[in-house]
Amino acid sequence: MAFTKGAPPGFHVEIIPPKQDSLKLEEDLELFASKFERVMDSGFTASITDNAMGLLAFQGHECIEELGLRPRPDQVLIHLNTFHTKRNLDEILESCEKLGITSILAISGDGSPRLPKLKPADVEAEGTASVTSVELTRYIRKHYPSFEVGIAFNPYEPEEHEFDKLNRKLDAGASFVITQPIIEQNAVVDRLLAEYPDLPVTVEAWMSKKLFLLSDVVGYPIPEDAAFDPIGTLEALRGLYPGCGFYLSLLGFKTQYPVIEEMAAERRERA
């Protein structure tokens, strides 16, 4: 992925690896492979999660290796959180290097009693009681400098606090940002783009019709019966933020994916 300001913005398609306790693992792996290959063929970025929601899953690189998949240059983004052992952290990064993957999204992540947690000493962090995406980013950039490291930006957190965290992440070596999902123009995202004009920003678009699932993210209740048009909202966001990429969470591959392929084709024709 070319995280260069001014590059044609693209789609990042979220792919969730199979859970380790899956009762239909072979089927889940086949589905992972079909999604991955489709994203590669479309020229989009496969954005592969790391134990999303704290649920123990196989790692993205494990699935890619097991299935014999071939990541295309600049088309894979591996999420990496702080709920790992030091040994596992280095194994993931070394495996990604061997696969030719060049981009990591460093996040604090969702915890679980079943998951270990990096200790400050594991990532050579001093003056902190716990490891966050700041320390993780600094460690990756120091020991694995071939990776571009991205970080998350949450426009729903207290504003000044979030911008302070952003600056610490950038100081640690982060080079691009992916926001939490927004469903309309967002003043904090507008500020981010205005104050950091050279920083590549990807906006997360919520592609599930179940808008109420966003309640915990946005910080206020959303009724379960709230009407929501994900494709229409994505089109509106692309008009509002034409210089941004778009991270598509919970994308439907049967009905929504063909639509975004058409969107991308139309954009290429106009370019």
DADA-V416570 format. One record per pair of residues at least 24 apart in sequence whose C-alpha atoms are under 10 Angstrom apart, sorted by the first residue. I is the first residue (numbers start at 1). J is the second residue. If there is no record, write none. Layout:
BEGIN
i->(I | I)
j->(J | J)
END
This chain:
BEGIN
i->(1 | 1 | 1 | 1 | 1 | 1 | 1 | 1 | 1 | 1 | 1 | 1 | 2 | 2 | 2 | 2 | 2 | 2 | 2 | 3 | 3 | 3 | 3 | 3 | 3 | 3 | 3 | 3 | 3 | 3 | 3 | 3 | 4 | 4 | 4 | 4 | 4 | 4 | 5 | 5 | 5 | 5 | 5 | 5 | 5 | 5 | 6 | 6 | 6 | 6 | 6 | 7 | 7 | 7 | 7 | 8 | 8 | 8 | 8 | 8 | 8 | 8 | 9 | 9 | 9 | 9 | 9 | 9 | 9 | 9 | 9 | 9 | 9 | 9 | 10 | 10 | 10 | 10 | 10 | 10 | 10 | 10 | 10 | 10 | 10 | 11 | 11 | 11 | 11 | 11 | 11 | 11 | 11 | 11 | 11 | 11 | 11 | 11 | 11 | 11 | 11 | 11 | 11 | 11 | 12 | 12 | 12 | 12 | 12 | 12 | 12 | 12 | 12 | 12 | 12 | 12 | 12 | 12 | 12 | 12 | 12 | 12 | 12 | 13 | 13 | 13 | 13 | 13 | 13 | 13 | 13 | 13 | 13 | 13 | 13 | 13 | 13 | 13 | 13 | 14 | 14 | 14 | 14 | 14 | 14 | 14 | 14 | 14 | 14 | 14 | 14 | 15 | 15 | 15 | 15 | 15 | 15 | 15 | 15 | 15 | 15 | 15 | 15 | 16 | 16 | 16 | 16 | 16 | 16 | 16 | 16 | 16 | 16 | 16 | 16 | 16 | 17 | 17 | 17 | 17 | 17 | 17 | 17 | 17 | 17 | 17 | 17 | 17 | 17 | 17 | 18 | 18 | 18 | 18 | 18 | 18 | 18 | 19 | 19 | 19 | 19 | 19 | 19 | 19 | 20 | 20 | 20 | 20 | 20 | 20 | 21 | 21 | 21 | 21 | 22 | 29 | 29 | 29 | 29 | 29 | 30 | 30 | 32 | 32 | 32 | 32 | 33 | 33 | 33 | 33 | 33 | 35 | 36 | 36 | 36 | 36 | 36 | 37 | 37 | 37 | 37 | 38 | 38 | 39 | 39 | 39 | 39 | 40 | 40 | 40 | 40 | 40 | 40 | 41 | 41 | 42 | 42 | 42 | 42 | 42 | 42 | 43 | 43 | 43 | 43 | 43 | 44 | 44 | 44 | 44 | 44 | 45 | 45 | 45 | 45 | 45 | 45 | 45 | 45 | 46 | 46 | 46 | 46 | 46 | 46 | 46 | 46 | 47 | 47 | 47 | 47 | 47 | 47 | 47 | 47 | 47 | 47 | 47 | 48 | 48 | 48 | 48 | 48 | 48 | 48 | 49 | 49 | 49 | 49 | 49 | 49 | 49 | 50 | 50 | 50 | 50 | 50 | 50 | 50 | 50 | 50 | 50 | 51 | 51 | 51 | 51 | 51 | 51 | 51 | 51 | 51 | 52 | 52 | 52 | 52 | 52 | 53 | 53 | 53 | 53 | 54 | 54 | 54 | 54 | 54 | 54 | 54 | 54 | 55 | 55 | 55 | 55 | 55 | 56 | 56 | 56 | 56 | 59 | 60 | 60 | 61 | 61 | 61 | 61 | 61 | 61 | 61 | 61 | 62 | 62 | 62 | 64 | 64 | 65 | 65 | 65 | 69 | 70 | 70 | 70 | 71 | 71 | 71 | 71 | 72 | 72 | 72 | 73 | 73 | 73 | 73 | 74 | 74 | 74 | 74 | 75 | 75 | 75 | 76 | 76 | 76 | 76 | 76 | 77 | 77 | 77 | 77 | 77 | 77 | 77 | 77 | 78 | 78 | 78 | 78 | 78 | 78 | 78 | 79 | 79 | 79 | 79 | 79 | 79 | 79 | 79 | 79 | 80 | 80 | 80 | 80 | 80 | 80 | 80 | 80 | 80 | 80 | 81 | 81 | 81 | 81 | 81 | 81 | 81 | 81 | 81 | 81 | 81 | 81 | 81 | 82 | 82 | 82 | 82 | 82 | 82 | 82 | 82 | 82 | 82 | 82 | 82 | 82 | 82 | 82 | 82 | 82 | 83 | 83 | 83 | 83 | 83 | 83 | 83 | 83 | 83 | 83 | 83 | 83 | 83 | 83 | 84 | 84 | 84 | 84 | 84 | 85 | 85 | 85 | 85 | 85 | 85 | 86 | 86 | 86 | 86 | 86 | 86 | 86 | 87 | 87 | 88 | 89 | 89 | 89 | 89 | 89 | 90 | 90 | 90 | 93 | 93 | 93 | 93 | 94 | 96 | 97 | 97 | 97 | 100 | 100 | 101 | 101 | 101 | 102 | 102 | 102 | 102 | 102 | 102 | 103 | 103 | 103 | 103 | 103 | 103 | 104 | 104 | 104 | 104 | 104 | 104 | 104 | 104 | 105 | 105 | 105 | 105 | 105 | 105 | 105 | 105 | 105 | 105 | 105 | 105 | 106 | 106 | 106 | 106 | 106 | 106 | 106 | 106 | 106 | 106 | 106 | 106 | 106 | 106 | 107 | 107 | 107 | 107 | 107 | 107 | 107 | 107 | 107 | 108 | 108 | 108 | 108 | 108 | 108 | 108 | 109 | 132 | 133 | 133 | 133 | 133 | 133 | 134 | 134 | 134 | 134 | 134 | 134 | 134 | 134 | 134 | 134 | 135 | 135 | 135 | 136 | 136 | 137 | 137 | 137 | 137 | 137 | 137 | 137 | 138 | 138 | 138 | 138 | 138 | 138 | 138 | 139 | 139 | 140 | 140 | 140 | 141 | 141 | 141 | 142 | 142 | 145 | 147 | 147 | 148 | 148 | 148 | 148 | 149 | 149 | 149 | 149 | 149 | 150 | 150 | 150 | 150 | 150 | 150 | 150 | 150 | 151 | 151 | 151 | 151 | 151 | 151 | 152 | 152 | 152 | 152 | 152 | 152 | 152 | 153 | 153 | 153 | 153 | 153 | 153 | 153 | 153 | 153 | 153 | 153 | 154 | 154 | 154 | 154 | 154 | 154 | 154 | 154 | 154 | 155 | 155 | 155 | 155 | 155 | 155 | 155 | 155 | 155 | 155 | 155 | 155 | 155 | 156 | 156 | 156 | 156 | 156 | 156 | 156 | 156 | 156 | 157 | 157 | 157 | 157 | 159 | 159 | 162 | 163 | 163 | 163 | 166 | 170 | 174 | 175 | 175 | 175 | 176 | 176 | 176 | 177 | 177 | 177 | 178 | 178 | 178 | 178 | 178 | 178 | 178 | 179 | 179 | 179 | 179 | 179 | 180 | 180 | 180 | 180 | 180 | 180 | 181 | 181 | 181 | 181 | 181 | 181 | 181 | 181 | 181 | 181 | 182 | 182 | 182 | 182 | 182 | 182 | 182 | 183 | 183 | 183 | 183 | 183 | 183 | 183 | 183 | 183 | 183 | 184 | 184 | 184 | 184 | 184 | 185 | 185 | 185 | 185 | 186 | 186 | 189 | 190 | 190 | 193 | 193 | 193 | 200 | 200 | 200 | 201 | 201 | 201 | 201 | 201 | 202 | 202 | 202 | 202 | 202 | 202 | 202 | 203 | 203 | 203 | 203 | 203 | 203 | 203 | 203 | 203 | 204 | 204 | 204 | 204 | 204 | 204 | 204 | 204 | 205 | 205 | 205 | 205 | 205 | 205 | 205 | 205 | 205 | 205 | 205 | 205 | 205 | 206 | 206 | 206 | 206 | 206 | 206 | 206 | 206 | 206 | 206 | 207 | 207 | 207 | 207 | 207 | 207 | 207 | 207 | 207 | 207 | 207 | 208 | 208 | 208 | 208 | 208 | 208 | 209 | 209 | 230 | 231 | 231 | 231 | 234 | 235 | 235)
j->(44 | 45 | 72 | 73 | 74 | 75 | 76 | 77 | 101 | 102 | 103 | 148 | 73 | 74 | 75 | 102 | 103 | 148 | 200 | 74 | 103 | 148 | 149 | 150 | 175 | 176 | 177 | 199 | 200 | 201 | 202 | 245 | 175 | 176 | 198 | 199 | 200 | 201 | 176 | 197 | 198 | 199 | 200 | 201 | 243 | 244 | 198 | 199 | 200 | 243 | 244 | 200 | 243 | 244 | 245 | 242 | 243 | 244 | 245 | 267 | 268 | 271 | 200 | 201 | 202 | 238 | 241 | 242 | 243 | 244 | 245 | 246 | 264 | 267 | 43 | 44 | 45 | 202 | 243 | 244 | 245 | 246 | 247 | 264 | 267 | 39 | 42 | 43 | 44 | 45 | 46 | 47 | 202 | 203 | 204 | 244 | 245 | 246 | 247 | 248 | 260 | 261 | 263 | 264 | 39 | 43 | 44 | 45 | 46 | 47 | 48 | 75 | 76 | 77 | 202 | 203 | 204 | 205 | 245 | 246 | 247 | 248 | 249 | 39 | 44 | 45 | 46 | 47 | 48 | 76 | 77 | 246 | 247 | 248 | 249 | 250 | 251 | 253 | 257 | 39 | 45 | 46 | 47 | 48 | 49 | 77 | 247 | 248 | 249 | 250 | 251 | 39 | 45 | 46 | 47 | 48 | 49 | 50 | 60 | 248 | 249 | 250 | 251 | 46 | 47 | 48 | 49 | 50 | 51 | 52 | 57 | 58 | 59 | 60 | 249 | 250 | 48 | 49 | 50 | 51 | 52 | 56 | 57 | 58 | 59 | 60 | 61 | 62 | 63 | 64 | 51 | 56 | 57 | 58 | 59 | 60 | 63 | 51 | 52 | 55 | 56 | 57 | 58 | 59 | 51 | 55 | 56 | 57 | 58 | 59 | 55 | 56 | 57 | 58 | 57 | 58 | 63 | 64 | 66 | 67 | 63 | 67 | 60 | 63 | 64 | 67 | 63 | 64 | 67 | 68 | 69 | 253 | 64 | 69 | 70 | 71 | 76 | 69 | 70 | 71 | 72 | 253 | 257 | 75 | 76 | 257 | 261 | 70 | 71 | 72 | 73 | 75 | 76 | 72 | 75 | 75 | 257 | 260 | 261 | 264 | 265 | 72 | 74 | 75 | 261 | 264 | 74 | 75 | 76 | 261 | 264 | 71 | 72 | 73 | 74 | 75 | 76 | 77 | 247 | 71 | 72 | 74 | 75 | 76 | 77 | 78 | 247 | 75 | 76 | 77 | 78 | 79 | 103 | 104 | 105 | 247 | 248 | 249 | 76 | 77 | 78 | 79 | 80 | 104 | 105 | 77 | 78 | 79 | 80 | 81 | 105 | 109 | 78 | 79 | 80 | 81 | 82 | 83 | 105 | 107 | 109 | 110 | 79 | 80 | 81 | 83 | 109 | 110 | 111 | 112 | 115 | 79 | 81 | 109 | 110 | 111 | 109 | 110 | 111 | 112 | 83 | 109 | 110 | 111 | 112 | 113 | 114 | 115 | 110 | 111 | 112 | 114 | 115 | 111 | 112 | 114 | 115 | 92 | 92 | 96 | 91 | 92 | 93 | 95 | 96 | 98 | 99 | 101 | 92 | 95 | 96 | 96 | 99 | 95 | 96 | 99 | 99 | 99 | 100 | 101 | 96 | 99 | 100 | 101 | 99 | 100 | 101 | 99 | 100 | 101 | 102 | 100 | 101 | 102 | 103 | 101 | 102 | 103 | 100 | 101 | 102 | 103 | 104 | 101 | 102 | 103 | 104 | 105 | 148 | 149 | 150 | 102 | 103 | 104 | 105 | 106 | 149 | 150 | 103 | 104 | 105 | 106 | 107 | 109 | 149 | 150 | 151 | 104 | 105 | 106 | 107 | 108 | 109 | 133 | 136 | 137 | 149 | 105 | 106 | 107 | 108 | 109 | 110 | 111 | 117 | 118 | 131 | 132 | 133 | 136 | 106 | 107 | 108 | 109 | 110 | 111 | 115 | 116 | 117 | 118 | 119 | 130 | 131 | 132 | 133 | 135 | 136 | 107 | 108 | 109 | 110 | 111 | 112 | 114 | 115 | 116 | 117 | 118 | 119 | 131 | 132 | 115 | 116 | 117 | 118 | 119 | 115 | 116 | 117 | 118 | 119 | 122 | 116 | 117 | 118 | 119 | 121 | 122 | 123 | 118 | 122 | 118 | 118 | 122 | 123 | 136 | 140 | 140 | 143 | 144 | 140 | 143 | 144 | 147 | 144 | 147 | 144 | 146 | 147 | 146 | 147 | 146 | 147 | 148 | 144 | 145 | 146 | 147 | 148 | 149 | 146 | 147 | 148 | 149 | 150 | 176 | 137 | 140 | 147 | 148 | 149 | 150 | 151 | 174 | 133 | 137 | 147 | 148 | 149 | 150 | 151 | 152 | 174 | 176 | 177 | 178 | 132 | 133 | 134 | 135 | 136 | 137 | 138 | 140 | 149 | 150 | 151 | 152 | 169 | 174 | 132 | 133 | 134 | 136 | 137 | 150 | 151 | 152 | 153 | 132 | 133 | 134 | 135 | 136 | 151 | 152 | 133 | 169 | 165 | 168 | 169 | 172 | 174 | 165 | 166 | 167 | 168 | 169 | 170 | 171 | 172 | 173 | 174 | 168 | 169 | 172 | 169 | 172 | 168 | 169 | 170 | 171 | 172 | 173 | 174 | 168 | 169 | 170 | 171 | 172 | 173 | 174 | 172 | 173 | 172 | 173 | 174 | 172 | 173 | 174 | 172 | 173 | 173 | 174 | 175 | 173 | 174 | 175 | 176 | 173 | 174 | 175 | 176 | 177 | 174 | 175 | 176 | 177 | 178 | 200 | 201 | 202 | 175 | 176 | 177 | 178 | 179 | 201 | 176 | 177 | 178 | 179 | 180 | 201 | 202 | 177 | 178 | 179 | 180 | 181 | 188 | 189 | 192 | 201 | 202 | 203 | 178 | 179 | 180 | 181 | 182 | 188 | 189 | 217 | 218 | 179 | 180 | 181 | 182 | 186 | 187 | 188 | 189 | 190 | 191 | 192 | 217 | 218 | 180 | 181 | 182 | 186 | 188 | 189 | 217 | 218 | 219 | 188 | 217 | 218 | 219 | 188 | 191 | 188 | 188 | 191 | 192 | 192 | 199 | 199 | 199 | 200 | 201 | 200 | 201 | 202 | 201 | 202 | 203 | 202 | 203 | 204 | 244 | 245 | 246 | 247 | 203 | 204 | 205 | 246 | 247 | 204 | 205 | 206 | 217 | 218 | 247 | 205 | 206 | 207 | 214 | 217 | 218 | 246 | 247 | 248 | 249 | 206 | 214 | 217 | 218 | 233 | 234 | 237 | 207 | 211 | 214 | 228 | 229 | 230 | 233 | 234 | 236 | 237 | 233 | 234 | 236 | 237 | 240 | 236 | 237 | 240 | 241 | 237 | 240 | 241 | 240 | 241 | 241 | 243 | 244 | 243 | 244 | 245 | 241 | 243 | 244 | 245 | 246 | 241 | 243 | 244 | 245 | 246 | 247 | 248 | 234 | 237 | 238 | 241 | 244 | 245 | 246 | 247 | 248 | 234 | 237 | 244 | 245 | 246 | 247 | 248 | 249 | 230 | 231 | 233 | 234 | 235 | 237 | 238 | 246 | 247 | 248 | 249 | 250 | 251 | 230 | 231 | 233 | 234 | 246 | 247 | 248 | 249 | 250 | 251 | 231 | 232 | 233 | 234 | 247 | 248 | 249 | 250 | 251 | 252 | 256 | 248 | 249 | 250 | 251 | 252 | 256 | 250 | 251 | 256 | 256 | 259 | 260 | 260 | 260 | 263)
END
